[in-house]
Amino acid sequence: MDIVCRHGRMLTFVEVKTRTNDERGRPALAVTAAKEQLVLRGARAWLKMLDQTQTISIPRRCDIVEVLLQEGQKPRVTVLEGAFKYRET
């Protein structure tokens, strides 16, 4: 997990994937089921550090941000909101 942020009331856990080309597909394809589990484990650990009474009612989401860096071009950034579901276990 690269970023923890708020989007309105939504608590968002974000995985960022950057590539210099799309020859092997979109950057988000690098987020496998195993990587999702790592992000979720990090999110649960992050929440555990907080006061549970304050965070229990906050809606949560897991996003992926794709960054494509190609020489001579502006970076292309795509946010995939709710790319995978937040699960407690």
Phi and psi in degrees as GROMACS dihedral restraints (atoms count N, CA, C in turn):
[ dihedral_restraints ]
;  ai    aj    ak    al  type     phi  dphi    fc
    3     4     5     6     1  -100.9    20    10
    4     5     6     7     1   -32.4    20    10
    6     7     8     9     1  -140.4    20    10
    7     8     9    10     1   139.0    20    10
    9    10    11    12     1  -119.2    20    10
   10    11    12    13     1   125.0    20    10
   12    13    14    15     1  -149.5    20    10
   13    14    15    16     1   173.1    20    10
   15    16    17    18     1  -109.2    20    10
   16    17    18    19     1   139.1    20    10
   18    19    20    21     1  -125.0    20    10
   19    20    21    22     1    92.1    20    10
   21    22    23    24     1    68.0    20    10
   22    23    24    25     1  -126.9    20    10
   24    25    26    27     1   -83.6    20    10
   25    26    27    28     1   -14.4    20    10
   27    28    29    30     1   -76.5    20    10
   28    29    30    31     1   127.7    20    10
   30    31    32    33     1   -87.4    20    10
   31    32    33    34     1   123.8    20    10
   33    34    35    36     1  -121.0    20    10
   34    35    36    37     1   129.4    20    10
   36    37    38    39     1  -104.8    20    10
   37    38    39    40     1   125.0    20    10
   39    40    41    42     1  -121.8    20    10
   40    41    42    43     1   132.8    20    10
   42    43    44    45     1  -107.4    20    10
   43    44    45    46     1   127.1    20    10
   45    46    47    48     1  -106.2    20    10
   46    47    48    49     1   130.2    20    10
   48    49    50    51     1  -123.4    20    10
   49    50    51    52     1   125.0    20    10
   51    52    53    54     1  -117.6    20    10
   52    53    54    55     1   138.5    20    10
   54    55    56    57     1  -137.7    20    10
   55    56    57    58     1   156.3    20    10
   57    58    59    60     1   -97.1    20    10
   58    59    60    61     1    -9.0    20    10
   60    61    62    63     1  -157.9    20    10
   61    62    63    64     1   170.7    20    10
   63    64    65    66     1  -113.5    20    10
   64    65    66    67     1    28.4    20    10
   66    67    68    69     1   -60.4    20    10
   67    68    69    70     1   -33.3    20    10
   69    70    71    72     1  -101.1    20    10
   70    71    72    73     1    21.6    20    10
   72    73    74    75     1    97.2    20    10
   73    74    75    76     1  -178.4    20    10
   75    76    77    78     1   -65.1    20    10
   76    77    78    79     1   148.8    20    10
   78    79    80    81     1   -55.8    20    10
   79    80    81    82     1   -34.0    20    10
   81    82    83    84     1   -62.7    20    10
   82    83    84    85     1   -22.2    20    10
   84    85    86    87     1   -64.6    20    10
   85    86    87    88     1   -17.4    20    10
   87    88    89    90     1   -76.0    20    10
   88    89    90    91     1    -9.9    20    10
   90    91    92    93     1   -89.6    20    10
   91    92    93    94     1    93.6    20    10
   93    94    95    96     1   -83.1    20    10
   94    95    96    97     1   174.8    20    10
   96    97    98    99     1   -59.6    20    10
   97    98    99   100     1   -38.0    20    10
   99   100   101   102     1   -64.7    20    10
  100   101   102   103     1   -40.0    20    10
  102   103   104   105     1   -67.5    20    10
  103   104   105   106     1   -38.7    20    10
  105   106   107   108     1   -57.9    20    10
  106   107   108   109     1   -43.1    20    10
  108   109   110   111     1   -62.0    20    10
  109   110   111   112     1   -38.7    20    10
  111   112   113   114     1   -64.7    20    10
  112   113   114   115     1   -42.2    20    10
  114   115   116   117     1   -62.9    20    10
  115   116   117   118     1   -45.1    20    10
  117   118   119   120     1   -64.4    20    10
  118   119   120   121     1   -38.9    20    10
  120   121   122   123     1   -63.4    20    10
  121   122   123   124     1   -42.2    20    10
  123   124   125   126     1   -64.2    20    10
  124   125   126   127     1   -39.8    20    10
  126   127   128   129     1   -64.0    20    10
  127   128   129   130     1   -44.3    20    10
  129   130   131   132     1   -64.3    20    10
  130   131   132   133     1   -39.2    20    10
  132   133   134   135     1   -65.3    20    10
  133   134   135   136     1   -40.2    20    10
  135   136   137   138     1   -62.8    20    10
  136   137   138   139     1   -45.0    20    10
  138   139   140   141     1   -65.8    20    10
  139   140   141   142     1   -34.9    20    10
  141   142   143   144     1   -62.7    20    10
  142   143   144   145     1   -30.8    20    10
  144   145   146   147     1   -71.1    20    10
  145   146   147   148     1   -21.5    20    10
  147   148   149   150     1   -89.6    20    10
  148   149   150   151     1   166.7    20    10
  150   151   152   153     1   -70.2    20    10
  151   152   153   154     1   112.5    20    10
  153   154   155   156     1   -59.0    20    10
  154   155   156   157     1   -31.5    20    10
  156   157   158   159     1   -66.5    20    10
  157   158   159   160     1   -24.6    20    10
  159   160   161   162     1   -88.8    20    10
  160   161   162   163     1   -24.6    20    10
  162   163   164   165     1  -103.3    20    10
  163   164   165   166     1   -10.2    20    10
  165   166   167   168     1   -62.9    20    10
  166   167   168   169     1   -32.3    20    10
  168   169   170   171     1   -96.5    20    10
  169   170   171   172     1     1.9    20    10
  171   172   173   174     1   -81.6    20    10
  172   173   174   175     1   124.6    20    10
  174   175   176   177     1   -66.4    20    10
  175   176   177   178     1   147.5    20    10
  177   178   179   180     1  -127.4    20    10
  178   179   180   181     1   151.6    20    10
  180   181   182   183     1  -148.2    20    10
  181   182   183   184     1   150.8    20    10
  183   184   185   186     1  -115.5    20    10
  184   185   186   187     1   119.7    20    10
  186   187   188   189     1  -112.4    20    10
  187   188   189   190     1   160.2    20    10
  189   190   191   192     1  -121.7    20    10
  190   191   192   193     1   134.6    20    10
  192   193   194   195     1  -110.6    20    10
  193   194   195   196     1   123.2    20    10
  195   196   197   198     1   -98.5    20    10
  196   197   198   199     1   133.1    20    10
  198   199   200   201     1  -125.3    20    10
  199   200   201   202     1   123.7    20    10
  201   202   203   204     1  -114.1    20    10
  202   203   204   205     1   114.8    20    10
  204   205   206   207     1  -107.1    20    10
  205   206   207   208     1   110.1    20    10
  207   208   209   210     1  -120.8    20    10
  208   209   210   211     1   133.9    20    10
  210   211   212   213     1   -54.6    20    10
  211   212   213   214     1   133.3    20    10
  213   214   215   216     1    79.7    20    10
  214   215   216   217     1     3.0    20    10
  216   217   218   219     1  -125.2    20    10
  217   218   219   220     1   157.2    20    10
  219   220   221   222     1   -69.3    20    10
  220   221   222   223     1   145.8    20    10
  222   223   224   225     1   -59.8    20    10
  223   224   225   226     1   140.9    20    10
  225   226   227   228     1  -103.8    20    10
  226   227   228   229     1   122.1    20    10
  228   229   230   231     1  -118.6    20    10
  229   230   231   232     1   128.1    20    10
  231   232   233   234     1  -126.8    20    10
  232   233   234   235     1   129.1    20    10
  234   235   236   237     1  -103.2    20    10
  235   236   237   238     1   122.9    20    10
  237   238   239   240     1  -103.9    20    10
  238   239   240   241     1    92.2    20    10
  240   241   242   243     1   -69.7    20    10
  241   242   243   244     1   135.0    20    10
  243   244   245   246     1    63.5    20    10
  244   245   246   247     1    35.7    20    10
  246   247   248   249     1   -58.2    20    10
  247   248   249   250     1   -33.3    20    10
  249   250   251   252     1  -148.3    20    10
  250   251   252   253     1   159.1    20    10
  252   253   254   255     1   -81.9    20    10
  253   254   255   256     1   135.1    20    10
  255   256   257   258     1   -73.0    20    10
  256   257   258   259     1   129.5    20    10
  258   259   260   261     1  -131.6    20    10
  259   260   261   262     1   140.9    20    10
  261   262   263   264     1   -67.5    20    10
  262   263   264   265     1   -37.6    20    10
